């Protein structure tokens, strides 16, 4: 009887460990929350989306208000087009801005929405006009190393 009880406890411990692994995999894959609520889609165009992924959170004031629905490349404008699925419980003015941020030093990327001041609210199919792309660490390091800080007083071409 002792051997059977021990085997039962070991089995329960293994099942709990597998459950924890499945939970962590779902959290890492951003499929831990199954929001079946109503959303409206808003489009934003970015010069660079960095490592942004589909299902990444859309946050405003640190609160998740939606998810990234689609990321595609526009060969016409050479920009990334990102579709944001925003929960219908949250309304944002038409002059709101979107920027791609990183949580922590090496954390996941998300879209940050900052509300504007207009009285008219965004609706299904609208496009955000004010956007800021992802900050690429390699570009910042290159600017620092080569002194390309955007100083307008210095000429960009060598003098003859």
Buried (B, 14 or more C-beta within 10 A) or exposed (E): EEEEEEEEEEEEEEEEEEEEEEEEEEEEEBEEEEEEEEBBBBBBBBEBBBEBBEEBBBBBEEEBBBBBBEBEEEEEEEBBBBBBBBBEEBBBEBBBBBBBBBEEEEEBBBBBBBBBEEEEBBEEEBEBEEBBBBBEEEEEEEEEEEEEEEEEEEEEEEEE
